[in-house]
Amino acid sequence: MEKKALMKKITDKVGTESAISVVMQAYNTELMTTLLGRLEENKPKMLGLNKARDHLAVALERVAEVCDLTE
């Protein structure tokens, strides 16, 4: 699903201000998870898997998934 459509779905469920707040929290969590994963010493290096991750898309999907649980 497109980011704009996911945000609309979340906004319809919780309102604009709450949607922005919740998505930003999820976005920050995604960033921190990625950073911590890179800092882990014992994590094996995965050659060729240094693809850019769309943290915003992942955050939107997670929040939308939780919103779906309330239906």
Residue pairs with C-beta under 8 A, 6 or more apart in sequence:
1 9
1 61
1 64
3 56
3 57
3 60
6 57
6 60
6 61
6 63
6 64
7 19
7 23
7 60
9 64
9 67
10 19
10 22
10 23
10 60
10 63
10 64
10 67
11 19
13 19
13 67
13 70
14 22
14 67
19 63
22 63
23 56
23 59
23 60
23 63
26 59
26 60
26 62
26 63
27 55
27 56
27 59
29 59
30 53
30 55
30 56
30 58
30 59
30 62
31 55
34 53
34 55
37 43
